Amino acid sequence: MKVHRTTVSLVDKHYITPSYLRLTFHCEEITPFAEVPLGVNNKLFIPPQGVSQVMMPSYNADLKAWEIEDESLRPTVRTYTHRAIDLEKQHLTVDFVIHEGDSVACQWARNAKAGDTIGLAMKLAHRDVLPPRDHYLFITDMTGIPVVSALVSTVPPSASVTVITEVLSEADIHPAHYQTAANLQLQWLVNAHPEQGSELASRGIEAWKQLPESNFSHITAEYHTVKKLRDFLRQEMGKGKEDFFACAYWQINKREDEEREKRLD
């Protein structure tokens, strides 16, 4: 599968809510991304702290490793979702959740200035993320808002959508995240300390039990929340991967660079 790699430079940033920051980048080589659907993952290459211009590594297929001439300039690679793309302006938008801790991407986004660059890599061919269904249930915390907001916007008016979102504060409740032609129901769960546990899984199970037969669930949250929901759907309800997508975006007590299970089929 072909992957397009390039660099992008920051042109604008503004807070949507106290914990949600939107960055707009200029992308000179934006045309190859024209057919890439919203809601798919891409890789961001973030330069070391104090470095404003990213140096992109090259991939050695034989060694299966990223190589770079100066190790002190090796970027950190993180997975994100582009929120919007404007081919005419050559703009690409990426949203970041701002939180406490040692998150490389979070710190970069918070401190970035106009003209700073990062690297971007995106696969140019994708299957549809959402299969045809009458109803879609999205269960997410703030880390999943970018992908959920992108996917919700693609749901046709003939379908209905329920989105359950866990946010850090009342001020982070922002219904405008979710724009869709479908019949939309929003539920919000405020949890200032998700690292101490969450009720998102139980809320999701309650909502799933109310769904019509033709449904699909999309789950993006902390690992333990995602696992509870995955186990409920698979073990108790007998559902398969054609019925739901479950991906852990983070895990309690594990740093970004520590190995963790991500997609839970």
Stockholm file with secondary structure:
# STOCKHOLM 1.0

chainA/1-265         MKVHRTTVSLVDKHYITPSYLRLTFHCEEITPFAEVPLGVNNKLFIPPQGVSQVMMPSYNADLKAWEIEDESLRPTVRTYTHRAIDLEKQHLTVDFVIHEGDSVACQWARNAKAGDTIGLAMKLAHRDVLPPRDHYLFITDMTGIPVVSALVSTVPPSASVTVITEVLSEADIHPAHYQTAANLQLQWLVNAHPEQGSELASRGIEAWKQLPESNFSHITAEYHTVKKLRDFLRQEMGKGKEDFFACAYWQINKREDEEREKRLD
#=GR chainA/1-265 SS CCEEEEEEEEEEEEEEETTEEEEEEECTTCGGGTTCCTTCEEEEEECCTTCCSCCCCEEETTTTEEECSCGGGCCEEEEEEEEEEETTTTEEEEEEECCSSCCHHHHHHHHCCTTCEEEEEEESCCCCSSCCCSEEEEEEEGGGHHHHHHHHTTSCTTSEEEEEEEESSGGGCCGGGCCCSSEEEEEEEECSCGGGCCSHHHHHHHHHTTSCSSEEEEEEEEHHHHHHHHHIIIIITCCCTTTEEEEEEECTTCCTTSCCCCBCC
#=GC SS_cons         CCEEEEEEEEEEEEEEETTEEEEEEECTTCGGGTTCCTTCEEEEEECCTTCCSCCCCEEETTTTEEECSCGGGCCEEEEEEEEEEETTTTEEEEEEECCSSCCHHHHHHHHCCTTCEEEEEEESCCCCSSCCCSEEEEEEEGGGHHHHHHHHTTSCTTSEEEEEEEESSGGGCCGGGCCCSSEEEEEEEECSCGGGCCSHHHHHHHHHTTSCSSEEEEEEEEHHHHHHHHHIIIIITCCCTTTEEEEEEECTTCCTTSCCCCBCC
//
